[in-house]
Amino acid sequence: MAIKDLSLKALRDQINAGTREVSFRTDDGATTQMVYIPKFRVPAGLWDGGAFPAQDMQLGGFFIDKYQASHKAATHNSAGIAGGATVAADSTTDVAVSLPGRVPWADVTHTNAKQACANRKINGVACHLVTMKEWATMAFLIKLLGHDVRGNNSWGRDYRDTNVHENTGFVDTTLSSYNASNNQAISRILTGTGPVSYSHNGMANGVFDIVGNVWEWLDFQIVTGVYTHSKKSRINDSDGITASDTTITVDSMEAGETWPSSGLVKIESEYIRYATINYQDSGKAVLSNCSRAQNGSTAATHADNAIVEQLTDYCIIPGGATAYIGNAAGLTAGDTSITYTGLINGPGNTVGIAVGDTLQCEAEQMTVTAVVSNVLTVTRGANGTTAATHATAVAFTKISPQMSNTSPTSDPYQNGYFTTMRSEQDLAALGLPFTANSQTEEWKDGFYMRSTGTRAALRGGNWDNAFYARSGFILHLSYAPSTRTTSVGFRAALTLETF
């Protein structure tokens, strides 16, 4: 029976029947518990009054940690590793596991979290830090299943639940001093010790703590508000390509029909820009009039079957934009005219940069007073910030007019709520906001971001996010990958399908 012919109840039953809890013996001798999320389809138009998703979303088909990750040496009263410790590649000691009743592995940077996941190997296959699509799959699945998920978003319990014994998890005593300083009995709880409502499907075989307890690093980053999306293919040429070839035949294309008519690809360490594409269905295409050695790379030979990544940049600032200083000499602190290049509009932005917009350029904010083509007249040092010099090609952003402009003089950030979702085919399955202003019962959760520098994604919320973290969609794009705190952890996933 086709998915389109199933009732919502039958679809839920089919997904739950395919959900399997598995205990793996890892190659280093540890035990870890994961849950297989079966492949499923979200029908087009199911949510947002028929607007989302714009087309069916095909999700699932991976294993994900049942619990938030712990160090393999962790116990109920020890993290098993010092906060901030560096995780070595291929270590058989510093390995992330998923087990109940353990201190979560927190106070860990994005880089070390990725490595701790990769160090866990199952039959020779490395696990990985959960991707944005895998996390969003869990949040969409919770919504599809109709489960009113709960989690530790309010000092040991869900803020919607009464403060009684059966609604709380087991206290993580490694934070006893922190708890006392905040006049709280519980903050972080041990993995998997909350009630069954904390699981994604409301059952014991589900994935726990998608909402709350600790924020979780995801394998997703933005740079000055821009996310680079990758779709893969392979060279289809028995001789490969030489360093001078300007035509490339590819096959095994991911979503080949969505590749742009001209664009950028990466093969190994070389960037190549193609001018035309002839898509031939069945995942095959010919890229023509290619300009080799782009973005400072070096032209090289590439073998048949080498992976070709098609790269598309998306600005993720709702109603905002990212652009680059085009003034040959950059900007002095007194310059009031900016010639910009490379404008990338954020979702819902159809006008680019306009009079009255606030710009964020490194630590300085500016206000736009006039626009002529790609030349802006600006007031420098806006909102209490200090005018500064900025080099040519430095990125700047139009901050979101929908969200707050918080703390502009000191590491500024913006926050709002998921109001509607992005529906582009590349992005719909990632659970990113199209608009982010008022809180709705459709998506419920909060969205935070900084549009400067490199930021790595956190989702799920922690023990004090309350009504900002109700459904698993909450997203924090404010932290640098080097950040580590006791409220930030992670979990691993495993896929057995290789590209």
N, C-alpha and C positions, 0 to 999 in steps of 0.2 A: 504494500500500500504506500503510495506517495505521501510525503509529509503534508502536502497541501490538502490531502483528503482526510487528514486526522483532525479530530476535535482537539481543543487545547488540553482537555483532560487526558486524552489518549496519548498526546505528545508528551505530556509530563510523565505518564506511566512508562512510556517507551524509554525515556531518558533515565528515569530512576532504575528501571530494570537493567540498563546497561552500565550503571555506575558500580564500580568494583573496588573494594578496598584490598590492597596488596601489601604484604610484608616482604621486603627484599633483603637479601644478604648482600652487602656491598663487598667490593673486591678487597677492601682493607679489613674485612671481618666484622664490621658493625651491622646492626639491623636498622632498617628505616621503613617507615610506613607511608605509603602514598595511596592516592585514590585515582583510578582511571576515569577520566571524563569522556564519555562516549561522543562520537561525532553526532552533531545535531544541527538543525536548521532553524533559524528565527525567521518566520514568514515576513515578507515586506508589509509595511504599514501597520504593524501590530501595536505600536505605541505612538505617543505624541499626536493623538487624533488622526492617525493614518499617515503621518508624515515620516515616521521613522520605524524601521530602516527603509531607505528608498528602494532597496532591492533585498532579496533574501540574503541573510548572513549565514555562511557555513562555518560552524565553530566546532571546537572540541577535538578529540583524538589525541590526547596527551595524558601523562601522569603528572599529578601535582602533589606536593607534600600535604599530608593530612593535617599536620600541625605546623605552627611557626618553627623555624629552624632552631636547633640547639647544637652546641658543640658536642662531638661524640663522647667527650669526657664529662659533660654536664650532668648534674644530679638535681634533686629537688631544692638543694640549698647552695649550689655552686654553679657558676657559669662554665667552669671547666677551662677557661681561657681568660687572660687579662684583657680589660677593655682597651681597644685601640691596637691590639697586637697585629703584626703583619702576618698574613697567611701566605706561605710559600707555595709555589706551583708544585703540583703532584705530591704534596705532603700526604702521608697516610695517618698523620696525627691530627692535623687541623682540618677536619672533615665535618661538614654539616649533616646532621641527621634529623629525622622527623619522628619524635616519640612523645608520648604524653607524660605530664607530670615533671617536666624539666624546666630549668631556667632558660628563657629564650636567649638566643645569641644576639645580643644588642651591642650598642657602643662599638659599631663596626662601620667602616667606610664602604662606599659603593664598590670600590675595586676589590677589597678583601671579601666582601659578600659574594661577588662573582666568583672569586677564586675558591672560596669554601664550597660553593656549589659544584664547581668543575672538579674539585678533588674527590667528590663522591662519584665513584664509577660502579656501574652495575653491569656485570658481564662484559667489561671492557668499554662500555658506553658511558661517557661523561654526562652527568646532569648539568643543568644550567640555571642561572638566576631566572626567575619567572619573567616572561616578556609582558609588554603592555597588552598585547592581544590575549595572552593566556589569562592575565588578571581580569581584563574586561569580560572575557568569556565567563568567568565565574560570577561576576556581577550581573551580566545579562541572564545567566542561567538561574540565579536566585530569583530574579524578577519573573522570568518565564515560568518557573515552578510555582510562583505565587506564595513563596515562603516569606513571612514577615521576619526576616533574619534579625538576630540580636547579637550583641557583642559587648566587650568590656570598653565602653566609651565614657564611663562615669565612675572612676575610682573603684573598680572591682566588679561592677555590674553595668547593665544597660540602663541609661537614664530613664527609659520608658517603663522599667520594671521596678516593683517595690523593693526597698532595701531590706530583704529578708535572706536568711541563710541559704535557701535553695536557689537563689538567683545570683549567687556570687561564685567566683572561682577560688582556687587556693592561692593564698598570698605568696608572692615571691619575696622571701625574707631577705634576699640580698639588697633590697631597697628599703629596709626597715628604717634607716636614718632619714632617708628622703620622705618616707611616709609620715614619720613623726614630725618632721619640720613643716609638713603641710597639714598637720592635724587630721590625718587620714589613716584608717586601719589598713587599707589596701590601695595600691596603685596598679602595678603590673602583676599579672597572675601567671601561674605556671601553665605551660602549654596544654591545651586540650582539657582543662579542668572546669570550664564553664558548663552551664546546662546545655542540653542537646539543641536548644534554640540557637546556639552559637554556630551550629554547622550549616553549610550552605543549603541543605535540603531538609533540615529539621530532623534528621535521622542520625543514628550513631555511626553509620557508614560514610557520613559526609566529611567535607573539608571544614575545619574549625578555624574561627577567628579571622574570617575575611573582613569582619567589622571589628575594629578596635584592638586593644591591648598594646601592640607596638605597630608603628608605621612600618611598611615593608618596601625596601628598595626594589625597583624593577629595572630591567635591562632596556632603558629608554632615556635618552638625553636630548636636551635642546641647547642651542647656542644662540644667544641674543634673540630668544623668542622663536627660533626656527628649528623644526624637526626635519631631518632628512630621511625620507622613506625609501626603502630598498626593495626592488622586485628582482628576482634572479632568473637567469637563463644560462645556457651553455653554448660555447662555440660549436657549430656544426660544420666542420671542415676537416677532412682527413689529414690535411697538411697543416692545420692550424692557421695562424695569420703571422705575417712578417711584420717588422717594425715600420714598414712603409705602406702596408695595405690600407685602403680607404673604404673597403666594403667588407662587412662582417655578417656572416650568416649565423643565426642563433636558433636554437630550439629549446624545448622543455621550458617555455616561458611561463612565469607566474603572471596570471591575468594579462596575457599578451594583448588583448583587445583594449586595455587601458593604458598601454605605453604611449607617451606623447609622440606627436608627429616629428618632433625634433627634441633632442635632449642629451643628457650626460650619462655615460656608462663608465663603470670601473671594472677593469680586468686586472687581477692581481694588484700591483701598485700603480698601474697606469690609468689615467683618466682620459677618456675619448669622448668628443662631442660629435654626434651624428646629426646630419641636416635633414634626412628623409628616412622614413621607415616604410617598408612594404610588408604588411602583416598578411600572412598566408594561411591563417587559421591553423588549427591543430597545434598551437603553441610554437609556430615557426615564423621567422621574419628575416628580412634582409635590411641591415642598417647601411645606408649609403652616404657618400660625400662626408666621410668621417675626418675630423681634425684630430690628429694624434697629439700625445704629450701635453694635455691640458692641465691647468691648475698646478703648474710647476713640476709635473711628473716627466718621466722619460719614456719615449717610445721603445717598445720591446717586442720580442716574439712571444706568442702565446699559443699553447698547444690545443689541439682538438679536445673538446669537452671541458675546457677551462671555464670556471664560473664567470658570468657576465652579470654585473649588478647595474640595474637602471636606477638612477638616483633622482628623486624629485624633492625639492624643498617646499615645505609648508610652514607658514607662520601660524602659530597656534594661539595668538592673542585675540580673543573675541572682539571684533570690531576694530582691531589695531592693525599694525603693519610693522615690517622691518625693512630698513634700507641702509645704504652705505654712503659715507661721505665721499663725494667725488671731487671736491676741491683739491687741486694738485698739490698744494702746500698744506693741506689739512686746515684746521681752524685754530686761530689764536683765541685767547680769552676775550678779545674785543670784537671779533668778526660777528656780523649779524646776518650773513648770507650763506646759505648752504646749498650747494648743487649736489643732488643725490643721485645714486645709481642703484640698480638691482632691486627695485621695490618689490616686495612680496606682501600682498594684502592678507590680513587675517580673515577668519570667517565672518561673513556679513558685511565686510567693508567694500563698498563699491565705488568709493570716492578717493581712495588713497589717503593722502595727507592734506588736510584742509585747515583753513583759518580757525584758530581757537584750540587746535589740538595741542596736547602736551607731549613733548618728546623726551625720551630718556636716552642720554648719551653718556655711557660710563656712569660716573657719579653725579652728573649734572642734568637738571631738567631745563627745558626751554619751552617757550610758548610760541606757536606759529602766528604771525601777524599778517603775512601775505604769501600768496602762492602764484607763481608764473611758470607754467610747465613743470620742470623738475628743479626749479630754483625756489627755495624757501627764504623768507625773511623772518627772523626769530628774535624774541626777547631772551637774552641770556640769563642764566642764574635764576630761573623761575622757582617759585615755591620755597624760597629760602636756601636754595642750593648755590654753589659757588661756580662762576664761570671758569672754565679751564681750557687748556689746549687739547686738541684731539687730532690724531694723525689721519691722513688720507686712508680711505678704505675701511676705517673703523665703522662698525655697525651701530646703528641707533634704532630705537623703536618709537612708534606711536603707541602710547600706553592705551589700554582699553578704556573707552569712555563709559563702559557698562559697569566697571568695577571700582573699588576704592583706590585712592592714591595715598597709601599709608606710609608714614615715616619717610617723606621724600628726601630729608637731609641726612638720613642714616640708614643705609642698606634698604632702600625702598622696596615695597612689595604691593601687590594688589590681591584683593580677595572678593569673592562673590559666591554664587551658587550655580550648579548646573541647572540651566533653565531649559535649553534644548540641546540636542546632540548633532555633531557633524555627521553628514550622510554621504560624503564622497566615498567612492568604492575603496580607495586606498585607506581611508581613515575610519569608516563607520565602525569596524570591529574593534577599534582601539578605545572607544568610550571617551572621546574628547568633546569638550563643550563647543557648541556653535554660538550660543548666547549664554552669558553668565552673570545674571543680575539677581532676579528674584527667586526665592526658594519655591519649588513646586513639589507636589506629591508624586509627580511622575518620576523624577530623578533624585530628589531629596537632598543631595549631599553638597558639600562645599568644594570650592576650587581656589587654590592659592598659587601665585606665581611671581617670580622675579624675571624681568626681561633683560637682565644684564648677565654677561658671562655664561659659563656652562652650568646647567642645572640638571640633576638626575631626578627621575620620578620616584615619588613615594605615594603609596595608596593604602587605604584601609583605615587610617586614623589610629589614635592611641587612646589611652585610658581617660583622657579629659577633653575629648573633642565633642562629646554630647551630641546635640542635634545636627552638627555638621557632618557626622559620620553615622548614617543610618542604613545605608544600602550597599556599601562596598565601592561606590563610585568616587568617593572623596579622592581628590588628587592634589598633591603638593609638588609644584615645580619650582620650589624656592631654594632648595639646598644644593650647594656645591657637592660634587661626588666625594670630596674629602671630608665632608661632615660626618661626625659620629656623636651620638647621644644615647642615653639609656632608653629612650623612647623610639629608637629606630632599629629594626631588625630586618628579616628577609625570610624567604623560603625558596625551595628549588622545584624544578619541573624536569620532566624527562620525555623526550619524544623518540620513538623508534623508527619514524619515517625520516629518511635522509633525502636531501635535495639531489 
